[in-house]
Amino acid sequence: MASADLIRLRGGKPLIGEIHLRGAKNTVPKNMVAALLTDEPVIIRDVPKIEDVDIMSRLFMRMGVEVEEVRPGTLQIVAKKIKLPTRNDLVDITGRSRIPILTAGPLLHRFGRALVPKLGGCNIGPRPVDFHVKALRELGADYDENEENGVFKTKGLRGAKIILEYPSVGATEQVILSSVLADGQTELHNAAVEPEIMDLITLLQKMGAIISVDTDRTIYVEGVKKLSGATHSGMPDRNETASWACAALGTNGRILVRGADQLGMMTFLNKYRQIGGGFDVNRDGITFYREKEKLSSITVETDVHPGFMTDWQQPLVVVLTQAEGRSVVHETVYPSRFGYIEELNKMGAKIKLFEESPEMIKSKFGKRNYRQSAQIDGPTKLHGSEMTVPDLRAGFSYIVAALIADGESTIHGFSVLQRGYEHLVAKLQSLEAEIIEVKV
């Protein structure tokens, strides 16, 4: 890691002001993939300037797809002259993102062949391609693998009944993108139903797809012969909303997150209020602040939607170091999501990790075998430290910790946060954060 890739902050000052959300990191790049299913222009609005969007844009241009920023924050994508990417294209472009694997379905429809890229993204535990491979095989694709890459081939995808072992967001997106032009109907059982999935479905419906969602996590896709162009604005970023909410609560500040949507945040907002946070919802967004002088400890279990998102727990854990008593956070989605805890303890936090839940915690939760649990005792006084970002959401949790802490903190690997947070330095400055130095 380059020594210049850092930000230095001085804590102890409340964040005050407002920030504006654009389309979600977990939505906009997937909407870009949907544009490969048609020759006609697809226009995507509210596009954030983040690395995942840049990665997909560069990959598309190597594939002969026209990607044009027709106005600030608006992309027009035309895949009329699309060609297959080479293995070198995938190696060069996709090592830092897991999204390019979703191009497999659209490419199979257009060419009958697709390479499987190596999954990239944050180091938070295994994210195997097994779910993707199994789903595409059931839709009629053959799969061959060697040491360098995997290759899908098909003479035509066809509808199928697919049951996911786990409601994986990526696998659900893969099935949807692969089945909209398949022959016949696809039934996807135990599907992920996150708002980001619904956003992708609404774009595809605008393009001419026939997709319905049942209340029992079943998604039905009636294959059509052709999709058309469309214009779509991606949903606001729920993860960024939660990040700024935690920053407001931890620093005893007040932040208006313009564009934030209450409906997708309901589970988070319930926990936020239990801790002692307050929020006001209006047509402009949500304003977050501390409602109670003393924060309260809580218990949290991450889960698939409509449960508490795994991406929300890292900044929340930092806030819980300032709460009275013992809080417990169970991580049930990714096994390596607590890689940031050691650095927080160096700053003065009192957090213990358990591979298996302690008996007293099991008796409280007893719903399943938890992969990992964090026990947070507070409140504790945090002090400035030097730390290195392990992954995107943990990186923002370090920002929150540094802003709470007494003294100066240096955060290395700051550029990792550019994968999911647009104009982060400018937003921090607008909130009156004391930034001493930035080198990226």
C-alpha positions as CSV (number, residue, x, y, z in Angstrom):
1,M,0.0,0.0,0.0
2,A,1.3,3.4,-0.9
3,S,2.3,5.5,2.1
4,A,0.5,8.5,0.6
5,D,-2.9,6.8,0.6
6,L,-4.2,8.2,3.9
7,I,-6.4,10.7,5.7
8,R,-5.6,12.3,9.0
9,L,-8.5,13.5,11.2
10,R,-8.8,15.2,14.6
11,G,-11.8,14.0,16.6
12,G,-14.0,15.3,19.4
13,K,-16.1,17.6,17.2
14,P,-19.8,16.9,16.3
15,L,-20.7,16.6,12.6
16,I,-23.2,19.2,11.6
17,G,-24.8,19.8,8.2
18,E,-26.2,17.9,5.3
19,I,-25.1,15.5,2.5
20,H,-26.9,14.4,-0.7
21,L,-27.3,10.8,-1.7
22,R,-27.0,9.5,-5.3
23,G,-27.9,6.0,-6.6
24,A,-26.7,3.1,-4.5
25,K,-23.4,1.4,-4.9
26,N,-25.2,-1.9,-4.7
27,T,-27.7,-0.9,-7.4
28,V,-26.3,1.3,-10.1
29,P,-23.6,-1.1,-11.4
30,K,-26.2,-3.9,-11.6
31,N,-28.5,-1.6,-13.6
32,M,-25.5,-1.0,-15.9
33,V,-25.3,-4.8,-16.5
34,A,-29.0,-4.8,-17.4
35,A,-28.2,-2.5,-20.3
36,L,-26.3,-5.3,-22.0
37,L,-29.6,-7.1,-22.6
38,T,-30.7,-4.7,-25.3
39,D,-29.3,-2.9,-28.4
40,E,-31.2,0.2,-27.5
41,P,-30.0,3.1,-25.2
42,V,-30.4,2.7,-21.5
43,I,-30.1,5.9,-19.5
44,I,-29.2,5.7,-15.8
45,R,-29.6,8.8,-13.6
46,D,-28.2,9.6,-10.2
47,V,-25.0,7.7,-10.9
48,P,-22.4,8.2,-8.2
49,K,-18.7,8.7,-8.9
50,I,-17.4,5.6,-7.3
51,E,-14.9,2.9,-8.2
52,D,-17.5,0.2,-9.0
53,V,-19.1,2.4,-11.6
54,D,-15.7,3.2,-13.1
55,I,-14.8,-0.5,-13.2
56,M,-17.9,-1.4,-15.1
57,S,-17.6,1.5,-17.4
58,R,-14.0,0.6,-18.4
59,L,-15.0,-3.1,-18.9
60,F,-18.0,-2.1,-21.0
61,M,-15.8,0.1,-23.2
62,R,-13.3,-2.8,-23.8
63,M,-16.4,-4.8,-24.8
64,G,-17.4,-2.2,-27.5
65,V,-20.3,-0.9,-25.4
66,E,-20.8,2.8,-25.6
67,V,-20.8,4.5,-22.2
68,E,-21.3,8.2,-22.2
69,E,-21.9,10.7,-19.4
70,V,-24.6,12.8,-21.2
71,R,-24.8,15.1,-18.2
72,P,-23.3,15.1,-14.7
73,G,-24.6,12.0,-12.9
74,T,-26.3,10.5,-16.0
75,L,-25.0,7.7,-18.1
76,Q,-26.2,6.5,-21.5
77,I,-25.2,2.9,-22.3
78,V,-25.6,1.5,-25.8
79,A,-24.6,-2.2,-26.2
80,K,-25.4,-2.4,-30.0
81,K,-21.8,-3.2,-30.9
82,I,-21.0,-5.4,-27.9
83,K,-18.3,-8.1,-28.2
84,L,-17.0,-10.7,-25.8
85,P,-14.4,-9.6,-23.3
86,T,-11.1,-11.4,-23.3
87,R,-9.6,-13.1,-20.2
88,N,-7.1,-10.2,-20.0
89,D,-9.9,-7.7,-20.0
90,L,-11.4,-9.5,-17.0
91,V,-8.1,-9.8,-15.2
92,D,-7.2,-6.2,-15.7
93,I,-10.6,-4.7,-14.9
94,T,-12.5,-6.9,-12.5
95,G,-10.0,-7.9,-9.8
96,R,-11.5,-5.4,-7.3
97,S,-15.2,-6.0,-7.9
98,R,-17.5,-9.0,-7.9
99,I,-20.1,-7.3,-10.1
100,P,-18.7,-8.4,-13.5
101,I,-19.8,-12.0,-12.9
102,L,-23.3,-10.8,-13.5
103,T,-22.5,-10.2,-17.2
104,A,-22.6,-14.0,-17.7
105,G,-26.3,-14.1,-18.3
106,P,-26.5,-11.2,-20.8
107,L,-23.4,-12.5,-22.7
108,L,-24.9,-16.0,-22.9
109,H,-28.0,-14.6,-24.5
110,R,-26.0,-12.6,-27.0
111,F,-23.1,-14.9,-27.8
112,G,-23.9,-18.3,-26.3
113,R,-20.6,-18.0,-24.3
114,A,-19.3,-16.2,-21.3
115,L,-16.1,-16.2,-19.2
116,V,-16.4,-16.2,-15.5
117,P,-14.2,-13.6,-13.9
118,K,-12.4,-13.9,-10.6
119,L,-14.6,-12.4,-7.8
120,G,-13.2,-9.2,-6.3
121,G,-14.5,-6.8,-3.7
122,C,-13.9,-6.6,0.0
123,N,-12.1,-9.3,2.0
124,I,-15.0,-10.2,4.3
125,G,-15.1,-13.9,3.8
126,P,-15.7,-16.4,0.9
127,R,-18.1,-15.4,-1.8
128,P,-18.0,-18.4,-4.1
129,V,-19.3,-18.5,-7.6
130,D,-21.0,-21.9,-6.8
131,F,-24.5,-20.3,-6.5
132,H,-24.0,-18.6,-9.9
133,V,-22.7,-21.7,-11.6
134,K,-25.5,-23.9,-10.3
135,A,-28.2,-21.4,-11.3
136,L,-26.9,-21.0,-14.8
137,R,-26.6,-24.7,-15.3
138,E,-30.2,-25.1,-14.3
139,L,-31.1,-22.5,-16.9
140,G,-29.4,-24.6,-19.6
141,A,-25.7,-23.5,-19.6
142,D,-22.7,-25.8,-19.6
143,Y,-19.7,-24.9,-17.4
144,D,-16.1,-25.8,-17.8
145,E,-13.3,-24.7,-15.5
146,N,-9.5,-24.6,-15.7
147,E,-6.8,-23.0,-13.6
148,E,-7.2,-19.6,-15.3
149,N,-11.0,-19.2,-15.6
150,G,-14.4,-20.8,-16.1
151,V,-16.4,-20.7,-19.3
152,F,-20.2,-21.0,-19.7
153,K,-21.6,-22.1,-23.0
154,T,-25.2,-22.6,-24.2
155,K,-27.3,-23.1,-27.3
156,G,-30.1,-21.2,-25.5
157,L,-31.2,-20.5,-22.0
158,R,-34.5,-21.9,-20.9
159,G,-36.8,-21.3,-17.9
160,A,-36.4,-23.5,-14.9
161,K,-37.4,-24.0,-11.3
162,I,-34.5,-23.0,-9.1
163,I,-34.2,-23.2,-5.3
164,L,-31.4,-21.3,-3.7
165,E,-29.7,-22.8,-0.7
166,Y,-29.4,-19.3,0.7
167,P,-31.1,-16.1,-0.4
168,S,-27.9,-14.8,-2.0
169,V,-28.3,-11.3,-3.5
170,G,-25.7,-12.0,-6.2
171,A,-27.2,-15.3,-7.2
172,T,-30.7,-13.8,-7.3
173,E,-29.5,-11.0,-9.5
174,Q,-27.8,-13.6,-11.8
175,V,-31.0,-15.6,-12.2
176,I,-33.1,-12.6,-12.9
177,L,-30.6,-11.1,-15.5
178,S,-30.2,-14.6,-17.1
179,S,-33.9,-15.6,-17.2
180,V,-35.6,-12.4,-18.6
181,L,-34.8,-13.5,-22.2
182,A,-34.9,-17.2,-21.6
183,D,-37.4,-19.5,-23.2
184,G,-40.3,-20.1,-20.8
185,Q,-40.9,-19.3,-17.2
186,T,-38.4,-19.3,-14.3
187,E,-39.4,-19.9,-10.7
188,L,-36.7,-18.7,-8.2
189,H,-37.4,-19.9,-4.7
190,N,-35.7,-18.6,-1.5
191,A,-34.7,-15.5,-3.5
192,A,-33.2,-12.4,-2.0
193,V,-35.8,-9.6,-1.8
194,E,-33.6,-6.6,-0.9
195,P,-34.8,-3.2,-2.1
196,E,-31.8,-3.3,-4.4
197,I,-33.2,-6.4,-6.1
198,M,-36.6,-4.6,-6.5
199,D,-34.8,-1.7,-8.1
200,L,-33.2,-4.0,-10.7
201,I,-36.6,-5.5,-11.4
202,T,-38.2,-2.2,-11.9
203,L,-35.6,-1.2,-14.5
204,L,-36.0,-4.6,-16.3
205,Q,-39.8,-4.1,-16.2
206,K,-39.4,-0.7,-17.9
207,M,-37.3,-2.5,-20.5
208,G,-40.1,-5.0,-21.2
209,A,-39.4,-7.9,-18.8
210,I,-42.3,-9.7,-17.0
211,I,-41.3,-10.3,-13.4
212,S,-43.4,-10.8,-10.3
213,V,-42.5,-11.3,-6.7
214,D,-44.4,-13.4,-4.2
215,T,-44.5,-12.9,-0.4
216,D,-42.7,-16.2,0.2
217,R,-39.4,-15.2,-1.4
218,T,-40.4,-16.6,-4.8
219,I,-39.7,-14.6,-8.0
220,Y,-41.4,-15.5,-11.3
221,V,-39.8,-14.5,-14.6
222,E,-41.7,-15.0,-17.9
223,G,-39.1,-15.0,-20.6
224,V,-39.6,-12.5,-23.4
225,K,-38.1,-12.3,-26.9
226,K,-36.7,-8.8,-26.7
227,L,-36.0,-6.0,-24.3
228,S,-36.0,-2.3,-25.1
229,G,-34.2,0.8,-23.9
230,A,-35.4,2.7,-20.8
231,T,-34.6,5.5,-18.4
232,H,-34.1,4.8,-14.7
233,S,-33.0,6.5,-11.5
234,G,-31.3,4.2,-9.1
235,M,-32.6,4.0,-5.5
236,P,-30.7,6.0,-2.9
237,D,-27.9,4.2,-1.0
238,R,-29.1,2.6,2.2
239,N,-25.6,1.8,3.3
240,E,-24.4,5.3,3.0
241,T,-27.5,6.5,4.9
242,A,-26.7,4.2,7.8
243,S,-23.0,5.3,7.7
244,W,-23.9,9.0,8.1
245,A,-26.6,8.2,10.7
246,C,-23.9,6.5,12.9
247,A,-21.5,9.4,12.4
248,A,-24.2,11.8,13.6
249,L,-25.0,9.6,16.7
250,G,-21.4,8.9,17.6
251,T,-20.2,12.5,17.4
252,N,-23.4,13.9,19.0
253,G,-24.0,15.8,15.7
254,R,-26.9,16.4,13.4
255,I,-26.9,15.4,9.7
256,L,-29.6,15.7,7.1
257,V,-29.2,12.9,4.6
258,R,-31.0,14.3,1.5
259,G,-32.6,11.6,-0.6
260,A,-32.6,9.0,2.2
261,D,-35.7,6.7,2.1
262,Q,-37.4,5.5,5.3
263,L,-38.9,2.3,3.9
264,G,-35.7,0.6,3.1
265,M,-34.2,1.7,6.5
266,M,-36.9,0.5,8.8
267,T,-35.0,-2.3,10.6
268,F,-32.0,0.1,11.0
269,L,-34.1,2.9,12.3
270,N,-35.7,0.7,15.0
271,K,-32.2,-0.2,16.4
272,Y,-31.1,3.4,16.0
273,R,-33.9,4.6,18.2
274,Q,-33.3,1.9,20.8
275,I,-29.8,3.1,21.2
276,G,-30.9,6.6,21.8
277,G,-30.8,8.1,18.3
278,G,-33.4,10.4,16.9
279,F,-34.5,11.0,13.4
280,D,-36.9,13.2,11.5
281,V,-38.3,12.1,8.1
282,N,-39.6,14.6,5.5
283,R,-39.8,14.8,1.8
284,D,-36.2,15.9,1.5
285,G,-34.7,12.9,3.4
286,I,-33.9,11.9,7.0
287,T,-32.2,14.0,9.7
288,F,-30.2,12.0,12.2
289,Y,-29.2,13.2,15.7
290,R,-28.8,12.0,19.3
291,E,-32.1,12.1,21.2
292,K,-30.9,10.8,24.5
293,E,-27.8,12.0,26.4
294,K,-26.8,8.5,27.4
295,L,-26.8,5.8,24.7
296,S,-28.2,2.4,25.6
297,S,-26.7,-1.0,24.8
298,I,-28.7,-3.3,22.4
299,T,-28.5,-6.7,20.8
300,V,-28.3,-7.0,17.0
301,E,-28.4,-9.9,14.6
302,T,-27.5,-9.4,10.9
303,D,-29.6,-11.1,8.4
304,V,-30.9,-10.9,4.8
305,H,-33.6,-8.4,4.1
306,P,-35.9,-7.5,5.8
307,G,-33.4,-8.2,8.6
308,F,-30.5,-6.0,9.8
309,M,-28.0,-5.6,6.9
310,T,-24.5,-6.9,7.5
311,D,-23.2,-3.7,5.9
312,W,-24.8,-1.7,8.8
313,Q,-23.0,-3.4,11.7
314,Q,-19.5,-1.9,11.4
315,P,-20.3,1.8,12.0
316,L,-23.0,0.7,14.5
317,V,-20.4,-1.2,16.5
318,V,-18.3,2.0,16.8
319,V,-21.4,3.8,18.2
320,L,-22.0,1.0,20.7
321,T,-18.6,1.6,22.2
322,Q,-20.2,4.8,23.6
323,A,-23.3,3.1,24.9
324,E,-24.0,2.2,28.6
325,G,-23.6,-1.6,29.4
326,R,-23.0,-4.6,27.2
327,S,-24.1,-4.8,23.6
328,V,-24.0,-8.0,21.4
329,V,-23.8,-8.1,17.7
330,H,-24.2,-11.4,15.9
331,E,-22.9,-11.7,12.3
332,T,-24.7,-14.4,10.4
333,V,-24.0,-13.4,6.8
334,Y,-20.2,-13.1,6.3
335,P,-17.7,-15.1,8.5
336,S,-14.9,-12.5,8.4
337,R,-16.8,-9.3,8.9
338,F,-15.2,-8.5,12.2
339,G,-11.7,-7.9,10.9
340,Y,-11.8,-4.3,12.1
341,I,-12.3,-5.0,15.8
342,E,-8.6,-5.2,16.7
343,E,-8.0,-1.6,15.6
344,L,-11.0,-0.4,17.6
345,N,-9.6,-2.1,20.7
346,K,-6.3,-0.3,20.2
347,M,-8.2,2.9,20.3
348,G,-9.6,2.0,23.7
349,A,-12.8,0.0,22.9
350,K,-13.6,-3.1,24.9
351,I,-14.8,-5.6,22.3
352,K,-14.5,-9.4,22.5
353,L,-15.1,-11.8,19.7
354,F,-16.6,-15.3,20.0
355,E,-16.5,-17.9,17.2
356,E,-19.4,-19.5,18.9
357,S,-21.9,-17.5,21.0
358,P,-21.4,-17.7,24.8
359,E,-24.1,-19.7,26.6
360,M,-25.8,-16.6,28.0
361,I,-26.0,-15.1,24.5
362,K,-27.3,-18.4,23.0
363,S,-30.1,-18.5,25.5
364,K,-31.2,-15.1,24.4
365,F,-31.0,-15.6,20.7
366,G,-31.3,-19.4,20.1
367,K,-32.5,-19.0,16.5
368,R,-29.5,-20.5,14.8
369,N,-25.8,-21.3,15.1
370,Y,-24.0,-18.0,14.8
371,R,-20.7,-17.8,13.0
372,Q,-19.3,-15.0,15.0
373,S,-20.4,-12.7,17.8
374,A,-19.0,-9.4,19.1
375,Q,-19.5,-8.4,22.7
376,I,-19.1,-4.6,23.3
377,D,-18.8,-3.1,26.7
378,G,-19.2,0.6,27.1
379,P,-19.0,3.4,27.3
380,T,-15.2,3.7,26.6
381,K,-13.1,6.7,25.8
382,L,-11.5,6.4,22.4
383,H,-8.2,7.9,21.6
384,G,-6.6,8.7,18.2
385,S,-4.7,5.9,16.5
386,E,-3.1,4.8,13.3
387,M,-5.0,2.2,11.3
388,T,-5.3,0.5,7.9
389,V,-8.6,0.0,6.1
390,P,-9.5,-3.8,5.7
391,D,-12.7,-3.3,3.7
392,L,-15.2,-0.7,2.6
393,R,-17.7,-0.6,5.5
394,A,-15.0,-1.2,8.1
395,G,-13.1,1.8,6.6
396,F,-16.1,4.1,7.3
397,S,-16.3,2.7,10.8
398,Y,-12.7,3.9,11.3
399,I,-13.8,7.3,10.1
400,V,-16.5,7.4,12.7
401,A,-14.2,6.1,15.4
402,A,-11.6,8.8,14.5
403,L,-14.2,11.5,14.7
404,I,-15.4,10.3,18.1
405,A,-11.8,9.9,19.5
406,D,-9.7,12.4,21.4
407,G,-6.7,13.5,19.4
408,E,-5.5,12.7,15.9
409,S,-6.0,9.5,13.9
410,T,-4.3,8.4,10.6
411,I,-6.3,6.1,8.4
412,H,-4.2,4.3,5.7
413,G,-5.8,2.8,2.6
414,F,-8.4,5.6,2.5
415,S,-8.8,5.1,-1.3
416,V,-10.7,1.8,-0.6
417,L,-13.6,4.0,0.6
418,Q,-13.9,5.4,-2.9
419,R,-15.5,2.1,-4.0
420,G,-18.7,3.1,-2.2
421,Y,-18.6,6.7,-1.0
422,E,-18.8,9.5,-3.5
423,H,-16.8,12.7,-2.7
424,L,-16.2,11.5,0.8
425,V,-13.6,14.2,1.7
426,A,-15.8,17.0,0.5
427,K,-18.8,15.6,2.4
428,L,-16.7,15.3,5.6
429,Q,-15.6,18.9,5.1
430,S,-19.1,20.1,4.6
431,L,-20.0,18.5,7.9
432,E,-17.3,20.5,9.7
433,A,-15.1,17.4,10.3
434,E,-11.5,18.5,11.2
435,I,-9.4,17.0,8.4
436,I,-5.7,17.7,8.9
437,E,-4.3,15.9,5.8
438,V,-5.4,13.9,2.8
439,K,-3.1,12.1,0.5
440,V,-4.6,9.7,-2.1
